Amino acid sequence: YGKNTIKFLRLHKEGKKHFVKEVEVCAHLRLTSPQEYLEGNNSLVIPTDTIKNIVLVLAKKNGIPSLEQFAIDICNHFMTTFCQVAYVKTYVQEVPWQRLHEDGVPHVHSFICVPDGIRFCEAEQCRNGPLIVFAGIKDLKLMKTTQSGFEGFYKNEHTTLPERHDRILCGELFCKWSYGECKDFDFDCIWKKIRECILEAFAGPPDCGEYSPSYQKTVNCIQMLVLSRVSQVQVIEVVLNNTFYNVVDMKNLGLTNDKEVLVPVEAPYGSCACTLGRK
């Protein structure tokens, strides 16, 4: 049991310069005895309101040096404070605030919310067991307008999809990776590096791109690049929910539409997923 959707903004000030972290936290516990379920005995139950208050107090006392470290702090607190806690799992996701810049100069106290992917993390621990940390990015919308196709696929009497060697590749990406046992990592630096790998593998070189024969191959390229460059990642999961675009037929309007006006196919949409780990 636990408390979901604990939302708050942590403001940190260094003179005139301000720093913000707005997060949403979910904290779940499993106790050493199920007596509250079986007998209605609540003597070991930590109220969910107490769980919420502990999260807020930790944010006040420790700040949020990184999402991962904050999740670790929450796990450590429950494990070291309450002997009746057998397992704790913490999920933290961040609202994507970025500092405003005016003519290249960073503003000291103004920010803009940029929807370019939501950072999240998870930390979980069993009593007498290792602390395991996961991190990821979700709701990252990506598109490239060429260098993508889909050909040579299996066909039977139900197949109506034409082969395409030049199409738009667009989708919403979810990526989650495991660090294994918790170590003293620079989580912020690693997260930024993995995000850069995702964008590079999706798009290819900036002057020419790289051909994608399928959404599945693109997913694998992302995973392989991350595993080759980021040694701390043990397992990586990628889900790519596809958005397809159809060319509008403008013949009745007396116009030729050479893939210049397209409409998104909202539903149904495709999805592909893969989990890849080191040996």
FIDREN-756628 format. One record per residue (C-alpha): residue number from 1; residue in one letter; x, y, z. Coordinates in steps of 0.05 Angstrom, whole numbers, plus 5000, padded with zeros to 4 digits. Each point is the difference from the previous one (the first is absolute). Layout:
BEGIN
<NUM, "A", <X, Y, Z>> ...
This chain:
BEGIN
<1, "Y", <5000, 5000, 5000>> <2, "G", <5023, 5071, 4996>> <3, "K", <4989, 5072, 4977>> <4, "N", <4995, 5020, 4926>> <5, "T", <5006, 5066, 4965>> <6, "I", <5037, 5040, 5053>> <7, "K", <5012, 5064, 4960>> <8, "F", <5044, 5058, 5022>> <9, "L", <5049, 5052, 4977>> <10, "R", <5068, 5005, 5035>> <11, "L", <5030, 5070, 4994>> <12, "H", <5074, 5009, 5015>> <13, "K", <5032, 5069, 5003>> <14, "E", <5073, 5019, 4992>> <15, "G", <5000, 5076, 5007>> <16, "K", <4961, 5029, 4943>> <17, "K", <5001, 4935, 4960>> <18, "H", <4943, 4951, 5012>> <19, "F", <4995, 4926, 4983>> <20, "V", <4936, 4960, 4994>> <21, "K", <4981, 4926, 5002>> <22, "E", <4926, 4983, 4993>> <23, "V", <4987, 4926, 5009>> <24, "E", <4947, 4948, 5010>> <25, "V", <5015, 4944, 5049>> <26, "C", <4968, 4932, 5013>> <27, "A", <5024, 4962, 5061>> <28, "H", <4977, 4929, 5014>> <29, "L", <5015, 4955, 5059>> <30, "R", <4993, 4926, 5017>> <31, "L", <5000, 4983, 5074>> <32, "T", <5028, 4940, 5035>> <33, "S", <4931, 4977, 5021>> <34, "P", <4933, 5000, 4962>> <35, "Q", <4961, 5007, 5064>> <36, "E", <4965, 5064, 4977>> <37, "Y", <4971, 4960, 4942>> <38, "L", <4985, 4935, 5037>> <39, "E", <4981, 5024, 5070>> <40, "G", <4985, 5074, 4992>> <41, "N", <5057, 5015, 5048>> <42, "N", <5031, 5067, 4979>> <43, "S", <5054, 5003, 5053>> <44, "L", <5056, 4994, 4948>> <45, "V", <4969, 5043, 4946>> <46, "I", <5035, 5065, 4984>> <47, "P", <4943, 5046, 4976>> <48, "T", <5005, 5023, 4928>> <49, "D", <4995, 5072, 5025>> <50, "T", <5063, 4987, 5041>> <51, "I", <5034, 4972, 4937>> <52, "K", <4982, 5065, 4963>> <53, "N", <5027, 5043, 5056>> <54, "I", <5065, 4961, 5003>> <55, "V", <5011, 5012, 4926>> <56, "L", <4989, 5075, 5009>> <57, "V", <5046, 5003, 5061>> <58, "L", <5055, 4964, 4963>> <59, "A", <4993, 5049, 4942>> <60, "K", <5006, 5057, 5049>> <61, "K", <5060, 4972, 5038>> <62, "N", <5040, 4967, 4944>> <63, "G", <4976, 5037, 4938>> <64, "I", <4998, 4961, 4934>> <65, "P", <5072, 4994, 4976>> <66, "S", <4975, 4952, 4947>> <67, "L", <4935, 4961, 4990>> <68, "E", <5037, 4935, 5013>> <69, "Q", <5033, 5024, 5064>> <70, "F", <4934, 5026, 5026>> <71, "A", <4967, 4932, 4987>> <72, "I", <5059, 4967, 5036>> <73, "D", <4992, 5047, 5059>> <74, "I", <4927, 4981, 5006>> <75, "C", <5015, 4925, 4998>> <76, "N", <5056, 5008, 5051>> <77, "H", <4956, 5039, 5047>> <78, "F", <4945, 4948, 5003>> <79, "M", <5048, 4942, 5006>> <80, "T", <5040, 5032, 5057>> <81, "T", <4942, 5031, 5037>> <82, "F", <4946, 4946, 5000>> <83, "C", <5018, 4929, 5018>> <84, "Q", <4932, 4975, 4976>> <85, "V", <5016, 5020, 4927>> <86, "A", <5021, 4940, 4959>> <87, "Y", <5001, 5033, 4932>> <88, "V", <4997, 5071, 4973>> <89, "K", <4993, 5025, 4929>> <90, "T", <5003, 5073, 4980>> <91, "Y", <4983, 5031, 4933>> <92, "V", <5019, 5072, 4984>> <93, "Q", <4986, 5039, 4936>> <94, "E", <5018, 5072, 4984>> <95, "V", <4962, 5056, 4967>> <96, "P", <5045, 5024, 4943>> <97, "W", <5016, 5071, 5022>> <98, "Q", <5059, 5033, 4965>> <99, "R", <5033, 5066, 5016>> <100, "L", <4980, 5057, 4954>> <101, "H", <5054, 5033, 4958>> <102, "E", <4997, 5070, 4972>> <103, "D", <5050, 5015, 4945>> <104, "G", <5040, 4941, 5024>> <105, "V", <5002, 5024, 5072>> <106, "P", <4969, 4952, 5052>> <107, "H", <4946, 5033, 5042>> <108, "V", <5011, 4997, 5075>> <109, "H", <4929, 4981, 5020>> <110, "S", <4956, 4987, 4939>> <111, "F", <4985, 4933, 4968>> <112, "I", <4961, 4969, 4942>> <113, "C", <4967, 4932, 4998>> <114, "V", <5025, 4963, 4939>> <115, "P", <4965, 4936, 4979>> <116, "D", <5061, 4964, 4973>> <117, "G", <4994, 4937, 5042>> <118, "I", <4986, 4986, 5073>> <119, "R", <5057, 4974, 5044>> <120, "F", <4982, 4947, 5052>> <121, "C", <5034, 4950, 5046>> <122, "E", <4984, 4942, 5047>> <123, "A", <5036, 4973, 5060>> <124, "E", <4981, 4937, 5037>> <125, "Q", <5029, 4960, 5057>> <126, "C", <4983, 4938, 5041>> <127, "R", <5024, 4996, 5071>> <128, "N", <5070, 4969, 5001>> <129, "G", <5001, 5006, 4924>> <130, "P", <5035, 5047, 4951>> <131, "L", <4972, 5068, 4981>> <132, "I", <4981, 4997, 4926>> <133, "V", <4994, 5063, 4958>> <134, "F", <4965, 5010, 4933>> <135, "A", <4994, 5064, 4959>> <136, "G", <4968, 5021, 4935>> <137, "I", <4966, 5049, 4955>> <138, "K", <4928, 4998, 4975>> <139, "D", <4954, 5040, 4955>> <140, "L", <5058, 5018, 4955>> <141, "K", <4970, 5016, 4931>> <142, "L", <5047, 4990, 4941>> <143, "M", <4993, 5008, 4925>> <144, "K", <5042, 4995, 4938>> <145, "T", <4968, 5016, 4933>> <146, "T", <5042, 4953, 4956>> <147, "Q", <5053, 4946, 5005>> <148, "S", <4948, 4950, 5023>> <149, "G", <4963, 4944, 4965>> <150, "F", <4966, 4933, 5009>> <151, "E", <5010, 4947, 4947>> <152, "G", <5006, 4925, 4992>> <153, "F", <4950, 4983, 5054>> <154, "Y", <4957, 4937, 5003>> <155, "K", <4937, 5003, 4957>> <156, "N", <4937, 4958, 4994>> <157, "E", <4928, 5009, 4979>> <158, "H", <4988, 5049, 5058>> <159, "T", <5058, 5046, 4981>> <160, "T", <4980, 5068, 4971>> <161, "L", <5059, 5042, 5023>> <162, "P", <5044, 5022, 4941>> <163, "E", <5076, 4997, 5005>> <164, "R", <5033, 5067, 5011>> <165, "H", <5072, 5020, 4992>> <166, "D", <4991, 5073, 5020>> <167, "R", <4953, 5017, 5057>> <168, "I", <4995, 5042, 5062>> <169, "L", <5024, 4965, 5063>> <170, "C", <4965, 5029, 5061>> <171, "G", <4985, 4974, 5069>> <172, "E", <4997, 5011, 5074>> <173, "L", <5057, 4966, 5036>> <174, "F", <5004, 4968, 5069>> <175, "C", <5069, 4979, 5025>> <176, "K", <5018, 4969, 5067>> <177, "W", <5067, 4972, 5021>> <178, "S", <5029, 4965, 5061>> <179, "Y", <5064, 5017, 5036>> <180, "G", <5000, 4936, 5040>> <181, "E", <5023, 5009, 5071>> <182, "C", <5005, 5072, 5022>> <183, "K", <5068, 5033, 4995>> <184, "D", <5028, 5070, 5004>> <185, "F", <4980, 5020, 4929>> <186, "D", <4993, 5070, 4971>> <187, "F", <4927, 4987, 4982>> <188, "D", <4988, 5068, 4967>> <189, "C", <5059, 4992, 4954>> <190, "I", <4981, 4928, 4981>> <191, "W", <4928, 5019, 4986>> <192, "K", <5021, 5056, 4953>> <193, "K", <5049, 4954, 4965>> <194, "I", <4947, 4947, 4989>> <195, "R", <4951, 5052, 4973>> <196, "E", <5053, 5022, 4951>> <197, "C", <5010, 4927, 4978>> <198, "I", <4925, 4993, 4989>> <199, "L", <4997, 5061, 4955>> <200, "E", <5063, 4982, 4962>> <201, "A", <4978, 4928, 4986>> <202, "F", <4930, 5023, 4979>> <203, "A", <5023, 5055, 4953>> <204, "G", <5068, 4980, 4975>> <205, "P", <5053, 5051, 4977>> <206, "P", <4972, 5071, 4996>> <207, "D", <5020, 5011, 4927>> <208, "C", <4971, 4937, 4970>> <209, "G", <4964, 4958, 5053>> <210, "E", <5000, 4924, 5001>> <211, "Y", <4950, 4953, 4966>> <212, "S", <4952, 4962, 5045>> <213, "P", <4970, 4937, 4969>> <214, "S", <4950, 4993, 5057>> <215, "Y", <4979, 5028, 5068>> <216, "Q", <5028, 4936, 5030>> <217, "K", <5069, 5012, 4971>> <218, "T", <4999, 5071, 5026>> <219, "V", <4983, 4975, 5070>> <220, "N", <5059, 4952, 4997>> <221, "C", <5048, 5053, 4975>> <222, "I", <4981, 5044, 5060>> <223, "Q", <5013, 4944, 5048>> <224, "M", <5066, 4978, 4969>> <225, "L", <5027, 5071, 5000>> <226, "V", <4982, 5011, 5073>> <227, "L", <5031, 4934, 5022>> <228, "S", <5064, 5014, 4960>> <229, "R", <5010, 5070, 5029>> <230, "V", <4972, 4996, 5070>> <231, "S", <5032, 4945, 5040>> <232, "Q", <4957, 5012, 5062>> <233, "V", <4937, 4976, 4964>> <234, "Q", <4986, 4926, 5009>> <235, "V", <4932, 4991, 4967>> <236, "I", <4962, 5048, 4955>> <237, "E", <4927, 4998, 4980>> <238, "V", <4974, 5042, 4942>> <239, "V", <4928, 5006, 4977>> <240, "L", <4983, 5040, 4938>> <241, "N", <4927, 5016, 4987>> <242, "N", <4993, 5017, 4927>> <243, "T", <4963, 5058, 4967>> <244, "F", <4985, 4989, 4926>> <245, "Y", <4986, 5056, 4950>> <246, "N", <4959, 4992, 4936>> <247, "V", <5009, 5045, 4940>> <248, "V", <4937, 5041, 4985>> <249, "D", <4971, 4986, 4931>> <250, "M", <4991, 5069, 4968>> <251, "K", <4984, 4978, 4929>> <252, "N", <4928, 5023, 5008>> <253, "L", <5027, 5069, 5019>> <254, "G", <5042, 5003, 4937>> <255, "L", <5065, 4993, 5039>> <256, "T", <5058, 4952, 5002>> <257, "N", <5020, 4983, 5071>> <258, "D", <5071, 4974, 5001>> <259, "K", <5001, 4980, 5073>> <260, "E", <4993, 5073, 5020>> <261, "V", <4934, 4996, 5037>> <262, "L", <4988, 4940, 5044>> <263, "V", <4952, 4981, 5056>> <264, "P", <5016, 4958, 5061>> <265, "V", <4966, 4933, 5010>> <266, "E", <4977, 5007, 5073>> <267, "A", <4976, 4928, 5010>> <268, "P", <5014, 4944, 4997>> <269, "Y", <5074, 5012, 5007>> <270, "G", <5059, 4953, 4999>> <271, "S", <5048, 4986, 5056>> <272, "C", <5065, 4961, 5006>> <273, "A", <5040, 4984, 5063>> <274, "C", <5065, 4965, 5018>> <275, "T", <5041, 4988, 5062>> <276, "L", <5074, 4990, 4991>> <277, "G", <5052, 4984, 5052>> <278, "R", <5073, 4982, 5008>> <279, "K", <5021, 4928, 5006>> 
